[in-house]
Amino acid sequence: MSFARTLALRAACAFLVGLPLLAVAAPACGVYRSADGSRELRIDSASTATEYTDYQAPRPLAHHTRADGGITAFDLASAYSETWTPESGDRALRTEMGEVYTLAEPARCASPPPAPAGSCRADLAACFDARLDADEATLTRWCEQEGLAFACVALIEGFQDTADGQAGDDTASESPPPECIEGDPAYSATACEEKAKQALTRAFADAFKGMYADDVPLSAAHLDRSLALCQRGGSAKVCGEAAEKLWSGGRYLDARSALSVACERGQDKEACGKATPLAALTAADLIAAVPVALPCGDYAAESGLMSELGFGDAGRVEGGFGNVMRARLENGLIRIRHDKGGDFVFKVIGGDRLLGLDSWNRYSVYRRGEGGADRCAPPRQFVEHPLVEDCPTISQPGGADACCKAGKLQGCNALGHVQALAGNWAAAQPHYLRICAAGVRVGCENLTRAHAETGDESVIESMRGLCAKDERHVACDVLETSNWEQMGVGRALQDALRELEQEAGEDAPEEDEAAP
């Protein structure tokens, strides 16, 4: 071999040493479409893309190609990642959900600047993992400096955590009890375990109580900042989150502004639909006189859980499908109790309209129609008592039973829940009846649920008996507003489904135990 040829081979080998054994190419840039044309994936560069669908706002994505040929896609609005698999000679991409995008319109790739070292964008996988423990300063940097929508959402969620904590005054729960601190004279593994059980029981009870409670509003400063984060980035996800907080905080016109940004800049069709009914809302509408009586007649809305609300005598409200509820005035707002233990909440505004405030009817505007009564009898007043938390030993063995025998209704309620969770509604029924008889609404509502599961007609007779003794007993309200017929239909459907499942199990062929 000549000397020149030897030098050339050595140079070639030296060059190849610096390359990977197998070069992995990024997906081609351009527009990819699903088979039915309802979804598009636009890959703009070797690291950025956007997904478009008919039912949600465009999803901003970052992606990188792995050494195994797979592609990891990062949703920058939701901090979610998934894997795409190249197919058909890299002319198609299959998502984890089985959706296949095929390249329809190739395009030249853009060249975005590289992510700075140490930034969130430089290692999105690690950044996504760290977001739950990131402090406010870090989230602010990712949100405002790097323009990452998921970090802005996390900031707003953090504002809500702050508001919830201040409202609940739960600072005592931040430090462990002495029984759980090694070295403390009170330390005991057994006692610590018991304390943990009690804390878990309290947390479960608090979560259940707050499941349908009104949202705690953010501070004025946090509401201002949430709106600013929306206006700065224009992300549909961020603006949607900001709009919810602004609405819960009574900043209805600012919430509309956030929805408008999500609609126009974020291209969120759902936000456009929410903003439309609010277009005519003015500041003057929102300072209408505080109502002194419940509405009367039929109201209708283009959005909201129920398209129609029929207000009648004694505070009765018909919400469609045979549902009857009871309305009341409380602190200037109309509250309609629903069958899940919470309230639908409405504000009276100018023009004989109602503004939906709760999470089910948020952004809805109900207008008075021509139907229904012109004059309604005033609402009935019922006497009800709260379920007092009077059983501190509820999480200890036998604690709930001892409390119940001593007349402490929290213990009876716990015993009922234990039986109900085990599917033994008949055994739960006496406990719930005792609570209901004491005038506690939740006991009557749980008793109604027991009837829905068992069909025991004695439940209705028991409530009628309580009502006959006192027409203002809370059992009367639950009795009148429960859809007993619908419960019977639902129970019959469940029974039929169980029979079908049982028959299917009996007809299934037995597996051949000798088969390999």
Secondary structure, DSSP 4 states (H G I P E B T S, - for coil): --HHHHHHHHHHHHHHHTS-SS--PPPPPEEEE-TTSSEEEEE-SSSEEEEEESSS--EEEEEEE-TTS-EEEEETTTTEEEEEEEETTTTEEE-TTS-EEEEEEE-PPP-PPPPPTTSTGGGHHHHHHHGGG--HHHHHIIIIIT--HHHHHHHHHHHHHHHHHHHHT-GGGGS--GGGSTTSTT--HHHHHHHHHHHHHHHHHHHHHHTTSPPPPPPHHHHHHHHHHHHHH--HHHHHHHHHHHHHTT-HHHHHHHHHHHHHTS--HHHHHHHGGGTT--TTGGGPPPPSS---EEEE-SSSS-SEEEE-GGGEEE-STT-EEEEEEETTEEEEE-TTSSEEEEEEETTTEEEE-STTTTT-EEEE-S-S-SS-PPPP--B-B------TTTTSTTHHHHHHHTT-HHHHHHHHHHHHHTT-HHHHHHHHHHHHHTTBHHHHHHHHHHHHHH--THHHHHHHHHHHH-TTBHHHHHHHHS-HHHHHHHHHHHHHHHHHHHHHHHHSPPP-TT--
